[in-house]
Amino acid sequence: MSADEQLTLGGVVEPRTSLANETGSWRSQRPVFDAETCIGCGLCERFCPDGVAQEVEGGAYDVDLTYCKGCGICAGQCPVDAIEMVPEVK
């Protein structure tokens, strides 16, 4: 049964985030984090709409590409340009 068949017309559906749905398969760009440049400010984590930017060992940040939509907000917020958006390669 498809997802459309499971929905009742006019039914209420719980909101979902990309953490509930893998989104990495349709992304056109992906963020690449430079741990050497990262100052550990956490702005990428604070502004990521899907909550996939996370602190990693050493105080730098990285992203879980399985759930990243490639919106680029993290790169736009980084004060030291430690995040570069690059084309997704499949």
PDB file of N, CA, C and O in Angstrom:
ATOM      1  N   MET A   1       0.846  -1.175   0.000  1.00  0.00           N
ATOM      2  CA  MET A   1       0.000   0.000   0.000  1.00  0.00           C
ATOM      3  C   MET A   1       0.893   1.241   0.000  1.00  0.00           C
ATOM      4  O   MET A   1       1.816   1.342   0.808  1.00  0.00           O
ATOM      5  N   SER A   2       0.624   2.173  -0.894  1.00  0.00           N
ATOM      6  CA  SER A   2       1.421   3.395  -0.979  1.00  0.00           C
ATOM      7  C   SER A   2       1.065   4.337   0.165  1.00  0.00           C
ATOM      8  O   SER A   2       0.041   4.174   0.828  1.00  0.00           O
ATOM      9  N   ALA A   3       1.926   5.322   0.383  1.00  0.00           N
ATOM     10  CA  ALA A   3       1.685   6.308   1.440  1.00  0.00           C
ATOM     11  C   ALA A   3       0.393   7.072   1.181  1.00  0.00           C
ATOM     12  O   ALA A   3      -0.335   7.397   2.119  1.00  0.00           O
ATOM     13  N   ASP A   4       0.102   7.361  -0.088  1.00  0.00           N
ATOM     14  CA  ASP A   4      -1.130   8.074  -0.422  1.00  0.00           C
ATOM     15  C   ASP A   4      -2.364   7.256  -0.056  1.00  0.00           C
ATOM     16  O   ASP A   4      -3.370   7.810   0.385  1.00  0.00           O
ATOM     17  N   GLU A   5      -2.289   5.950  -0.238  1.00  0.00           N
ATOM     18  CA  GLU A   5      -3.419   5.090   0.083  1.00  0.00           C
ATOM     19  C   GLU A   5      -3.629   4.969   1.594  1.00  0.00           C
ATOM     20  O   GLU A   5      -4.735   4.664   2.042  1.00  0.00           O
ATOM     21  N   GLN A   6      -2.582   5.203   2.375  1.00  0.00           N
ATOM     22  CA  GLN A   6      -2.677   5.095   3.820  1.00  0.00           C
ATOM     23  C   GLN A   6      -3.270   6.347   4.460  1.00  0.00           C
ATOM     24  O   GLN A   6      -3.716   6.300   5.606  1.00  0.00           O
ATOM     25  N   LEU A   7      -3.280   7.457   3.742  1.00  0.00           N
ATOM     26  CA  LEU A   7      -3.798   8.714   4.287  1.00  0.00           C
ATOM     27  C   LEU A   7      -5.305   8.805   4.088  1.00  0.00           C
ATOM     28  O   LEU A   7      -5.819   8.500   3.011  1.00  0.00           O
ATOM     29  N   THR A   8      -5.997   9.220   5.117  1.00  0.00           N
ATOM     30  CA  THR A   8      -7.427   9.455   5.032  1.00  0.00           C
ATOM     31  C   THR A   8      -7.638  10.870   4.513  1.00  0.00           C
ATOM     32  O   THR A   8      -6.979  11.803   4.972  1.00  0.00           O
ATOM     33  N   LEU A   9      -8.538  11.037   3.573  1.00  0.00           N
ATOM     34  CA  LEU A   9      -8.827  12.358   3.034  1.00  0.00           C
ATOM     35  C   LEU A   9      -9.258  13.274   4.170  1.00  0.00           C
ATOM     36  O   LEU A   9     -10.217  12.973   4.881  1.00  0.00           O
ATOM     37  N   GLY A  10      -8.560  14.385   4.343  1.00  0.00           N
ATOM     38  CA  GLY A  10      -8.857  15.316   5.418  1.00  0.00           C
ATOM     39  C   GLY A  10      -8.300  14.888   6.762  1.00  0.00           C
ATOM     40  O   GLY A  10      -8.584  15.516   7.781  1.00  0.00           O
ATOM     41  N   GLY A  11      -7.510  13.824   6.773  1.00  0.00           N
ATOM     42  CA  GLY A  11      -6.932  13.331   8.022  1.00  0.00           C
ATOM     43  C   GLY A  11      -5.804  14.220   8.511  1.00  0.00           C
ATOM     44  O   GLY A  11      -5.254  15.020   7.754  1.00  0.00           O
ATOM     45  N   VAL A  12      -5.471  14.075   9.761  1.00  0.00           N
ATOM     46  CA  VAL A  12      -4.389  14.840  10.363  1.00  0.00           C
ATOM     47  C   VAL A  12      -3.134  13.975  10.367  1.00  0.00           C
ATOM     48  O   VAL A  12      -3.156  12.833  10.826  1.00  0.00           O
ATOM     49  N   VAL A  13      -2.050  14.526   9.857  1.00  0.00           N
ATOM     50  CA  VAL A  13      -0.785  13.808   9.773  1.00  0.00           C
ATOM     51  C   VAL A  13       0.220  14.517  10.661  1.00  0.00           C
ATOM     52  O   VAL A  13       0.336  15.742  10.609  1.00  0.00           O
ATOM     53  N   GLU A  14       0.949  13.765  11.475  1.00  0.00           N
ATOM     54  CA  GLU A  14       1.955  14.368  12.341  1.00  0.00           C
ATOM     55  C   GLU A  14       3.069  14.986  11.510  1.00  0.00           C
ATOM     56  O   GLU A  14       3.476  14.417  10.498  1.00  0.00           O
ATOM     57  N   PRO A  15       3.571  16.161  11.935  1.00  0.00           N
ATOM     58  CA  PRO A  15       4.688  16.778  11.210  1.00  0.00           C
ATOM     59  C   PRO A  15       5.924  15.905  11.316  1.00  0.00           C
ATOM     60  O   PRO A  15       6.113  15.206  12.311  1.00  0.00           O
ATOM     61  N   ARG A  16       6.756  15.943  10.304  1.00  0.00           N
ATOM     62  CA  ARG A  16       7.978  15.141  10.295  1.00  0.00           C
ATOM     63  C   ARG A  16       9.149  16.054   9.984  1.00  0.00           C
ATOM     64  O   ARG A  16       8.974  17.122   9.398  1.00  0.00           O
ATOM     65  N   THR A  17      10.312  15.643  10.367  1.00  0.00           N
ATOM     66  CA  THR A  17      11.531  16.364  10.025  1.00  0.00           C
ATOM     67  C   THR A  17      12.375  15.460   9.156  1.00  0.00           C
ATOM     68  O   THR A  17      12.027  14.299   8.938  1.00  0.00           O
ATOM     69  N   SER A  18      13.487  15.986   8.655  1.00  0.00           N
ATOM     70  CA  SER A  18      14.352  15.142   7.843  1.00  0.00           C
ATOM     71  C   SER A  18      15.012  14.059   8.682  1.00  0.00           C
ATOM     72  O   SER A  18      15.528  13.089   8.126  1.00  0.00           O
ATOM     73  N   LEU A  19      15.010  14.196  10.020  1.00  0.00           N
ATOM     74  CA  LEU A  19      15.561  13.138  10.865  1.00  0.00           C
ATOM     75  C   LEU A  19      14.671  11.903  10.826  1.00  0.00           C
ATOM     76  O   LEU A  19      15.124  10.804  11.148  1.00  0.00           O
ATOM     77  N   ALA A  20      13.410  12.070  10.436  1.00  0.00           N
ATOM     78  CA  ALA A  20      12.506  10.934  10.299  1.00  0.00           C
ATOM     79  C   ALA A  20      12.509  10.398   8.870  1.00  0.00           C
ATOM     80  O   ALA A  20      12.055   9.280   8.625  1.00  0.00           O
ATOM     81  N   ASN A  21      13.012  11.181   7.936  1.00  0.00           N
ATOM     82  CA  ASN A  21      13.033  10.799   6.521  1.00  0.00           C
ATOM     83  C   ASN A  21      14.414  11.066   5.946  1.00  0.00           C
ATOM     84  O   ASN A  21      14.920  12.185   6.031  1.00  0.00           O
ATOM     85  N   GLU A  22      15.020  10.054   5.369  1.00  0.00           N
ATOM     86  CA  GLU A  22      16.324  10.272   4.737  1.00  0.00           C
ATOM     87  C   GLU A  22      16.135  11.198   3.546  1.00  0.00           C
ATOM     88  O   GLU A  22      15.296  10.948   2.680  1.00  0.00           O
ATOM     89  N   THR A  23      16.921  12.272   3.509  1.00  0.00           N
ATOM     90  CA  THR A  23      16.764  13.265   2.447  1.00  0.00           C
ATOM     91  C   THR A  23      17.996  13.374   1.559  1.00  0.00           C
ATOM     92  O   THR A  23      17.958  14.044   0.527  1.00  0.00           O
ATOM     93  N   GLY A  24      19.069  12.733   1.945  1.00  0.00           N
ATOM     94  CA  GLY A  24      20.325  12.889   1.225  1.00  0.00           C
ATOM     95  C   GLY A  24      20.307  12.411  -0.209  1.00  0.00           C
ATOM     96  O   GLY A  24      21.189  12.781  -0.983  1.00  0.00           O
ATOM     97  N   SER A  25      19.330  11.598  -0.591  1.00  0.00           N
ATOM     98  CA  SER A  25      19.318  11.036  -1.939  1.00  0.00           C
ATOM     99  C   SER A  25      18.910  12.039  -3.009  1.00  0.00           C
ATOM    100  O   SER A  25      19.187  11.807  -4.186  1.00  0.00           O
ATOM    101  N   TRP A  26      18.267  13.136  -2.652  1.00  0.00           N
ATOM    102  CA  TRP A  26      17.831  14.096  -3.671  1.00  0.00           C
ATOM    103  C   TRP A  26      18.529  15.449  -3.568  1.00  0.00           C
ATOM    104  O   TRP A  26      18.114  16.413  -4.210  1.00  0.00           O
ATOM    105  N   ARG A  27      19.565  15.521  -2.781  1.00  0.00           N
ATOM    106  CA  ARG A  27      20.302  16.772  -2.572  1.00  0.00           C
ATOM    107  C   ARG A  27      21.127  17.100  -3.828  1.00  0.00           C
ATOM    108  O   ARG A  27      21.684  16.194  -4.447  1.00  0.00           O
ATOM    109  N   SER A  28      21.210  18.383  -4.209  1.00  0.00           N
ATOM    110  CA  SER A  28      22.033  18.778  -5.357  1.00  0.00           C
ATOM    111  C   SER A  28      23.387  19.325  -4.923  1.00  0.00           C
ATOM    112  O   SER A  28      24.346  19.302  -5.695  1.00  0.00           O
ATOM    113  N   GLN A  29      23.468  19.819  -3.681  1.00  0.00           N
ATOM    114  CA  GLN A  29      24.733  20.297  -3.122  1.00  0.00           C
ATOM    115  C   GLN A  29      24.883  19.720  -1.725  1.00  0.00           C
ATOM    116  O   GLN A  29      23.900  19.366  -1.074  1.00  0.00           O
ATOM    117  N   ARG A  30      26.127  19.631  -1.275  1.00  0.00           N
ATOM    118  CA  ARG A  30      26.367  19.139   0.078  1.00  0.00           C
ATOM    119  C   ARG A  30      27.436  19.993   0.737  1.00  0.00           C
ATOM    120  O   ARG A  30      28.328  20.507   0.061  1.00  0.00           O
ATOM    121  N   PRO A  31      27.351  20.149   2.062  1.00  0.00           N
ATOM    122  CA  PRO A  31      28.357  20.935   2.764  1.00  0.00           C
ATOM    123  C   PRO A  31      29.603  20.109   3.052  1.00  0.00           C
ATOM    124  O   PRO A  31      29.517  18.936   3.415  1.00  0.00           O
ATOM    125  N   VAL A  32      30.752  20.735   2.886  1.00  0.00           N
ATOM    126  CA  VAL A  32      32.026  20.116   3.260  1.00  0.00           C
ATOM    127  C   VAL A  32      32.623  20.990   4.353  1.00  0.00           C
ATOM    128  O   VAL A  32      32.866  22.179   4.147  1.00  0.00           O
ATOM    129  N   PHE A  33      32.857  20.391   5.516  1.00  0.00           N
ATOM    130  CA  PHE A  33      33.366  21.112   6.681  1.00  0.00           C
ATOM    131  C   PHE A  33      34.881  20.998   6.737  1.00  0.00           C
ATOM    132  O   PHE A  33      35.426  19.907   6.569  1.00  0.00           O
ATOM    133  N   ASP A  34      35.565  22.111   6.972  1.00  0.00           N
ATOM    134  CA  ASP A  34      37.019  22.138   7.131  1.00  0.00           C
ATOM    135  C   ASP A  34      37.326  22.251   8.622  1.00  0.00           C
ATOM    136  O   ASP A  34      37.221  23.333   9.200  1.00  0.00           O
ATOM    137  N   ALA A  35      37.704  21.139   9.241  1.00  0.00           N
ATOM    138  CA  ALA A  35      37.954  21.095  10.686  1.00  0.00           C
ATOM    139  C   ALA A  35      39.112  21.996  11.095  1.00  0.00           C
ATOM    140  O   ALA A  35      39.149  22.479  12.227  1.00  0.00           O
ATOM    141  N   GLU A  36      40.056  22.227  10.187  1.00  0.00           N
ATOM    142  CA  GLU A  36      41.206  23.092  10.493  1.00  0.00           C
ATOM    143  C   GLU A  36      40.778  24.555  10.641  1.00  0.00           C
ATOM    144  O   GLU A  36      41.341  25.293  11.450  1.00  0.00           O
ATOM    145  N   THR A  37      39.787  24.964   9.860  1.00  0.00           N
ATOM    146  CA  THR A  37      39.330  26.350   9.868  1.00  0.00           C
ATOM    147  C   THR A  37      38.241  26.592  10.913  1.00  0.00           C
ATOM    148  O   THR A  37      38.106  27.702  11.428  1.00  0.00           O
ATOM    149  N   CYS A  38      37.470  25.559  11.223  1.00  0.00           N
ATOM    150  CA  CYS A  38      36.346  25.675  12.162  1.00  0.00           C
ATOM    151  C   CYS A  38      36.823  26.175  13.525  1.00  0.00           C
ATOM    152  O   CYS A  38      37.806  25.674  14.070  1.00  0.00           O
ATOM    153  N   ILE A  39      36.113  27.172  14.072  1.00  0.00           N
ATOM    154  CA  ILE A  39      36.459  27.716  15.391  1.00  0.00           C
ATOM    155  C   ILE A  39      35.533  27.174  16.485  1.00  0.00           C
ATOM    156  O   ILE A  39      35.645  27.568  17.646  1.00  0.00           O
ATOM    157  N   GLY A  40      34.626  26.277  16.118  1.00  0.00           N
ATOM    158  CA  GLY A  40      33.751  25.643  17.096  1.00  0.00           C
ATOM    159  C   GLY A  40      32.683  26.543  17.683  1.00  0.00           C
ATOM    160  O   GLY A  40      32.254  26.328  18.817  1.00  0.00           O
ATOM    161  N   CYS A  41      32.245  27.547  16.938  1.00  0.00           N
ATOM    162  CA  CYS A  41      31.257  28.503  17.465  1.00  0.00           C
ATOM    163  C   CYS A  41      29.854  27.901  17.568  1.00  0.00           C
ATOM    164  O   CYS A  41      29.048  28.347  18.385  1.00  0.00           O
ATOM    165  N   GLY A  42      29.560  26.896  16.750  1.00  0.00           N
ATOM    166  CA  GLY A  42      28.266  26.230  16.809  1.00  0.00           C
ATOM    167  C   GLY A  42      27.140  26.905  16.056  1.00  0.00           C
ATOM    168  O   GLY A  42      25.991  26.475  16.161  1.00  0.00           O
ATOM    169  N   LEU A  43      27.439  27.964  15.288  1.00  0.00           N
ATOM    170  CA  LEU A  43      26.369  28.637  14.541  1.00  0.00           C
ATOM    171  C   LEU A  43      25.734  27.708  13.510  1.00  0.00           C
ATOM    172  O   LEU A  43      24.529  27.782  13.271  1.00  0.00           O
ATOM    173  N   CYS A  44      26.527  26.842  12.902  1.00  0.00           N
ATOM    174  CA  CYS A  44      25.978  25.905  11.921  1.00  0.00           C
ATOM    175  C   CYS A  44      24.937  25.004  12.581  1.00  0.00           C
ATOM    176  O   CYS A  44      23.880  24.743  12.008  1.00  0.00           O
ATOM    177  N   GLU A  45      25.238  24.538  13.772  1.00  0.00           N
ATOM    178  CA  GLU A  45      24.310  23.674  14.511  1.00  0.00           C
ATOM    179  C   GLU A  45      23.048  24.443  14.899  1.00  0.00           C
ATOM    180  O   GLU A  45      21.941  23.917  14.789  1.00  0.00           O
ATOM    181  N   ARG A  46      23.211  25.668  15.345  1.00  0.00           N
ATOM    182  CA  ARG A  46      22.072  26.481  15.769  1.00  0.00           C
ATOM    183  C   ARG A  46      21.123  26.811  14.623  1.00  0.00           C
ATOM    184  O   ARG A  46      19.907  26.842  14.811  1.00  0.00           O
ATOM    185  N   PHE A  47      21.672  27.055  13.442  1.00  0.00           N
ATOM    186  CA  PHE A  47      20.840  27.493  12.323  1.00  0.00           C
ATOM    187  C   PHE A  47      20.393  26.373  11.387  1.00  0.00           C
ATOM    188  O   PHE A  47      19.543  26.604  10.527  1.00  0.00           O
ATOM    189  N   CYS A  48      20.937  25.177  11.529  1.00  0.00           N
ATOM    190  CA  CYS A  48      20.537  24.063  10.660  1.00  0.00           C
ATOM    191  C   CYS A  48      19.057  23.751  10.884  1.00  0.00           C
ATOM    192  O   CYS A  48      18.672  23.378  11.992  1.00  0.00           O
ATOM    193  N   PRO A  49      18.218  23.897   9.850  1.00  0.00           N
ATOM    194  CA  PRO A  49      16.783  23.682  10.040  1.00  0.00           C
ATOM    195  C   PRO A  49      16.417  22.231  10.321  1.00  0.00           C
ATOM    196  O   PRO A  49      15.312  21.950  10.786  1.00  0.00           O
ATOM    197  N   ASP A  50      17.325  21.316  10.046  1.00  0.00           N
ATOM    198  CA  ASP A  50      17.030  19.900  10.255  1.00  0.00           C
ATOM    199  C   ASP A  50      17.821  19.279  11.388  1.00  0.00           C
ATOM    200  O   ASP A  50      17.693  18.084  11.655  1.00  0.00           O
ATOM    201  N   GLY A  51      18.634  20.075  12.054  1.00  0.00           N
ATOM    202  CA  GLY A  51      19.371  19.582  13.211  1.00  0.00           C
ATOM    203  C   GLY A  51      20.398  18.515  12.900  1.00  0.00           C
ATOM    204  O   GLY A  51      20.638  17.629  13.720  1.00  0.00           O
ATOM    205  N   VAL A  52      21.011  18.587  11.721  1.00  0.00           N
ATOM    206  CA  VAL A  52      21.977  17.549  11.352  1.00  0.00           C
ATOM    207  C   VAL A  52      23.431  17.998  11.485  1.00  0.00           C
ATOM    208  O   VAL A  52      24.335  17.177  11.338  1.00  0.00           O
ATOM    209  N   ALA A  53      23.677  19.272  11.757  1.00  0.00           N
ATOM    210  CA  ALA A  53      25.039  19.741  12.041  1.00  0.00           C
ATOM    211  C   ALA A  53      25.312  19.461  13.514  1.00  0.00           C
ATOM    212  O   ALA A  53      24.538  19.859  14.385  1.00  0.00           O
ATOM    213  N   GLN A  54      26.422  18.772  13.785  1.00  0.00           N
ATOM    214  CA  GLN A  54      26.719  18.355  15.155  1.00  0.00           C
ATOM    215  C   GLN A  54      28.193  18.521  15.461  1.00  0.00           C
ATOM    216  O   GLN A  54      29.046  18.439  14.577  1.00  0.00           O
ATOM    217  N   GLU A  55      28.474  18.757  16.734  1.00  0.00           N
ATOM    218  CA  GLU A  55      29.862  18.844  17.183  1.00  0.00           C
ATOM    219  C   GLU A  55      30.488  17.452  17.133  1.00  0.00           C
ATOM    220  O   GLU A  55      29.874  16.464  17.536  1.00  0.00           O
ATOM    221  N   VAL A  56      31.716  17.396  16.633  1.00  0.00           N
ATOM    222  CA  VAL A  56      32.448  16.130  16.564  1.00  0.00           C
ATOM    223  C   VAL A  56      33.690  16.224  17.441  1.00  0.00           C
ATOM    224  O   VAL A  56      33.968  17.267  18.033  1.00  0.00           O
ATOM    225  N   GLU A  57      34.416  15.149  17.516  1.00  0.00           N
ATOM    226  CA  GLU A  57      35.629  15.102  18.334  1.00  0.00           C
ATOM    227  C   GLU A  57      36.574  16.242  17.968  1.00  0.00           C
ATOM    228  O   GLU A  57      36.795  16.518  16.789  1.00  0.00           O
ATOM    229  N   GLY A  58      37.121  16.891  18.962  1.00  0.00           N
ATOM    230  CA  GLY A  58      38.048  17.991  18.727  1.00  0.00           C
ATOM    231  C   GLY A  58      37.389  19.358  18.725  1.00  0.00           C
ATOM    232  O   GLY A  58      38.074  20.367  18.561  1.00  0.00           O
ATOM    233  N   GLY A  59      36.067  19.416  18.905  1.00  0.00           N
ATOM    234  CA  GLY A  59      35.371  20.696  18.979  1.00  0.00           C
ATOM    235  C   GLY A  59      34.925  21.271  17.652  1.00  0.00           C
ATOM    236  O   GLY A  59      34.271  22.313  17.632  1.00  0.00           O
ATOM    237  N   ALA A  60      35.257  20.628  16.542  1.00  0.00           N
ATOM    238  CA  ALA A  60      34.798  21.094  15.229  1.00  0.00           C
ATOM    239  C   ALA A  60      33.383  20.560  14.988  1.00  0.00           C
ATOM    240  O   ALA A  60      32.829  19.852  15.828  1.00  0.00           O
ATOM    241  N   TYR A  61      32.814  20.899  13.855  1.00  0.00           N
ATOM    242  CA  TYR A  61      31.461  20.468  13.519  1.00  0.00           C
ATOM    243  C   TYR A  61      31.459  19.731  12.197  1.00  0.00           C
ATOM    244  O   TYR A  61      32.349  19.917  11.367  1.00  0.00           O
ATOM    245  N   ASP A  62      30.452  18.894  12.008  1.00  0.00           N
ATOM    246  CA  ASP A  62      30.249  18.156  10.765  1.00  0.00           C
ATOM    247  C   ASP A  62      28.751  17.918  10.628  1.00  0.00           C
ATOM    248  O   ASP A  62      27.975  18.289  11.509  1.00  0.00           O
ATOM    249  N   VAL A  63      28.350  17.306   9.533  1.00  0.00           N
ATOM    250  CA  VAL A  63      26.927  17.101   9.273  1.00  0.00           C
ATOM    251  C   VAL A  63      26.679  15.643   8.889  1.00  0.00           C
ATOM    252  O   VAL A  63      27.528  14.999   8.274  1.00  0.00           O
ATOM    253  N   ASP A  64      25.510  15.137   9.259  1.00  0.00           N
ATOM    254  CA  ASP A  64      25.092  13.792   8.868  1.00  0.00           C
ATOM    255  C   ASP A  64      24.465  13.902   7.479  1.00  0.00           C
ATOM    256  O   ASP A  64      23.330  14.358   7.340  1.00  0.00           O
ATOM    257  N   LEU A  65      25.200  13.486   6.464  1.00  0.00           N
ATOM    258  CA  LEU A  65      24.747  13.650   5.081  1.00  0.00           C
ATOM    259  C   LEU A  65      23.538  12.787   4.733  1.00  0.00           C
ATOM    260  O   LEU A  65      22.883  13.032   3.720  1.00  0.00           O
ATOM    261  N   THR A  66      23.233  11.799   5.542  1.00  0.00           N
ATOM    262  CA  THR A  66      22.055  10.975   5.288  1.00  0.00           C
ATOM    263  C   THR A  66      20.783  11.812   5.369  1.00  0.00           C
ATOM    264  O   THR A  66      19.813  11.554   4.656  1.00  0.00           O
ATOM    265  N   TYR A  67      20.796  12.820   6.245  1.00  0.00           N
ATOM    266  CA  TYR A  67      19.603  13.618   6.479  1.00  0.00           C
ATOM    267  C   TYR A  67      19.750  15.076   6.050  1.00  0.00           C
ATOM    268  O   TYR A  67      18.801  15.849   6.181  1.00  0.00           O
ATOM    269  N   CYS A  68      20.900  15.461   5.547  1.00  0.00           N
ATOM    270  CA  CYS A  68      21.137  16.840   5.114  1.00  0.00           C
ATOM    271  C   CYS A  68      20.440  17.091   3.777  1.00  0.00           C
ATOM    272  O   CYS A  68      20.571  16.294   2.848  1.00  0.00           O
ATOM    273  N   LYS A  69      19.696  18.201   3.680  1.00  0.00           N
ATOM    274  CA  LYS A  69      19.013  18.563   2.439  1.00  0.00           C
ATOM    275  C   LYS A  69      19.878  19.407   1.524  1.00  0.00           C
ATOM    276  O   LYS A  69      19.513  19.639   0.371  1.00  0.00           O
ATOM    277  N   GLY A  70      21.020  19.870   2.018  1.00  0.00           N
ATOM    278  CA  GLY A  70      21.907  20.675   1.189  1.00  0.00           C
ATOM    279  C   GLY A  70      21.433  22.099   0.994  1.00  0.00           C
ATOM    280  O   GLY A  70      21.701  22.696  -0.048  1.00  0.00           O
ATOM    281  N   CYS A  71      20.736  22.658   1.970  1.00  0.00           N
ATOM    282  CA  CYS A  71      20.177  24.008   1.829  1.00  0.00           C
ATOM    283  C   CYS A  71      21.251  25.096   1.875  1.00  0.00           C
ATOM    284  O   CYS A  71      21.057  26.175   1.314  1.00  0.00           O
ATOM    285  N   GLY A  72      22.382  24.828   2.539  1.00  0.00           N
ATOM    286  CA  GLY A  72      23.478  25.791   2.589  1.00  0.00           C
ATOM    287  C   GLY A  72      23.383  26.830   3.687  1.00  0.00           C
ATOM    288  O   GLY A  72      24.228  27.722   3.760  1.00  0.00           O
ATOM    289  N   ILE A  73      22.383  26.741   4.540  1.00  0.00           N
ATOM    290  CA  ILE A  73      22.250  27.715   5.625  1.00  0.00           C
ATOM    291  C   ILE A  73      23.470  27.667   6.532  1.00  0.00           C
ATOM    292  O   ILE A  73      23.953  28.708   6.976  1.00  0.00           O
ATOM    293  N   CYS A  74      23.971  26.475   6.808  1.00  0.00           N
ATOM    294  CA  CYS A  74      25.155  26.338   7.673  1.00  0.00           C
ATOM    295  C   CYS A  74      26.338  27.107   7.092  1.00  0.00           C
ATOM    296  O   CYS A  74      27.043  27.809   7.817  1.00  0.00           O
ATOM    297  N   ALA A  75      26.553  26.973   5.784  1.00  0.00           N
ATOM    298  CA  ALA A  75      27.670  27.659   5.130  1.00  0.00           C
ATOM    299  C   ALA A  75      27.487  29.171   5.184  1.00  0.00           C
ATOM    300  O   ALA A  75      28.456  29.910   5.359  1.00  0.00           O
ATOM    301  N   GLY A  76      26.264  29.626   5.036  1.00  0.00           N
ATOM    302  CA  GLY A  76      25.984  31.057   5.082  1.00  0.00           C
ATOM    303  C   GLY A  76      26.181  31.667   6.459  1.00  0.00           C
ATOM    304  O   GLY A  76      26.471  32.858   6.574  1.00  0.00           O
ATOM    305  N   GLN A  77      26.027  30.870   7.498  1.00  0.00           N
ATOM    306  CA  GLN A  77      26.162  31.368   8.868  1.00  0.00           C
ATOM    307  C   GLN A  77      27.579  31.269   9.409  1.00  0.00           C
ATOM    308  O   GLN A  77      27.890  31.918  10.408  1.00  0.00           O
ATOM    309  N   CYS A  78      28.443  30.487   8.791  1.00  0.00           N
ATOM    310  CA  CYS A  78      29.797  30.273   9.309  1.00  0.00           C
ATOM    311  C   CYS A  78      30.634  31.553   9.191  1.00  0.00           C
ATOM    312  O   CYS A  78      30.862  32.040   8.083  1.00  0.00           O
ATOM    313  N   PRO A  79      31.093  32.101  10.327  1.00  0.00           N
ATOM    314  CA  PRO A  79      31.834  33.368  10.291  1.00  0.00           C
ATOM    315  C   PRO A  79      33.247  33.249   9.729  1.00  0.00           C
ATOM    316  O   PRO A  79      33.861  34.263   9.398  1.00  0.00           O
ATOM    317  N   VAL A  80      33.774  32.031   9.617  1.00  0.00           N
ATOM    318  CA  VAL A  80      35.148  31.861   9.113  1.00  0.00           C
ATOM    319  C   VAL A  80      35.190  31.065   7.807  1.00  0.00           C
ATOM    320  O   VAL A  80      36.256  30.616   7.388  1.00  0.00           O
ATOM    321  N   ASP A  81      34.039  30.891   7.167  1.00  0.00           N
ATOM    322  CA  ASP A  81      33.943  30.168   5.889  1.00  0.00           C
ATOM    323  C   ASP A  81      34.569  28.778   5.958  1.00  0.00           C
ATOM    324  O   ASP A  81      35.292  28.369   5.049  1.00  0.00           O
ATOM    325  N   ALA A  82      34.287  28.054   7.043  1.00  0.00           N
ATOM    326  CA  ALA A  82      34.807  26.694   7.202  1.00  0.00           C
ATOM    327  C   ALA A  82      33.918  25.659   6.522  1.00  0.00           C
ATOM    328  O   ALA A  82      34.233  24.470   6.526  1.00  0.00           O
ATOM    329  N   ILE A  83      32.812  26.107   5.942  1.00  0.00           N
ATOM    330  CA  ILE A  83      31.874  25.199   5.276  1.00  0.00           C
ATOM    331  C   ILE A  83      31.720  25.642   3.832  1.00  0.00           C
ATOM    332  O   ILE A  83      31.366  26.788   3.554  1.00  0.00           O
ATOM    333  N   GLU A  84      31.986  24.731   2.926  1.00  0.00           N
ATOM    334  CA  GLU A  84      31.853  25.017   1.496  1.00  0.00           C
ATOM    335  C   GLU A  84      30.773  24.115   0.919  1.00  0.00           C
ATOM    336  O   GLU A  84      30.763  22.911   1.176  1.00  0.00           O
ATOM    337  N   MET A  85      29.871  24.690   0.144  1.00  0.00           N
ATOM    338  CA  MET A  85      28.856  23.897  -0.543  1.00  0.00           C
ATOM    339  C   MET A  85      29.434  23.457  -1.882  1.00  0.00           C
ATOM    340  O   MET A  85      29.874  24.280  -2.685  1.00  0.00           O
ATOM    341  N   VAL A  86      29.426  22.154  -2.105  1.00  0.00           N
ATOM    342  CA  VAL A  86      29.969  21.589  -3.340  1.00  0.00           C
ATOM    343  C   VAL A  86      28.880  20.771  -4.028  1.00  0.00           C
ATOM    344  O   VAL A  86      27.958  20.294  -3.366  1.00  0.00           O
ATOM    345  N   PRO A  87      28.974  20.601  -5.348  1.00  0.00           N
ATOM    346  CA  PRO A  87      27.976  19.793  -6.047  1.00  0.00           C
ATOM    347  C   PRO A  87      27.971  18.357  -5.521  1.00  0.00           C
ATOM    348  O   PRO A  87      29.020  17.784  -5.226  1.00  0.00           O
ATOM    349  N   GLU A  88      26.784  17.796  -5.412  1.00  0.00           N
ATOM    350  CA  GLU A  88      26.637  16.401  -4.985  1.00  0.00           C
ATOM    351  C   GLU A  88      27.061  15.488  -6.127  1.00  0.00           C
ATOM    352  O   GLU A  88      26.659  15.688  -7.273  1.00  0.00           O
ATOM    353  N   VAL A  89      27.855  14.511  -5.819  1.00  0.00           N
ATOM    354  CA  VAL A  89      28.297  13.536  -6.817  1.00  0.00           C
ATOM    355  C   VAL A  89      27.704  12.193  -6.440  1.00  0.00           C
ATOM    356  O   VAL A  89      27.920  11.704  -5.331  1.00  0.00           O
ATOM    357  N   LYS A  90      26.965  11.600  -7.347  1.00  0.00           N
ATOM    358  CA  LYS A  90      26.324  10.300  -7.078  1.00  0.00           C
ATOM    359  C   LYS A  90      27.120   9.183  -7.682  1.00  0.00           C
ATOM    360  O   LYS A  90      26.740   8.018  -7.561  1.00  0.00           O
TER     361      LYS A  90
END
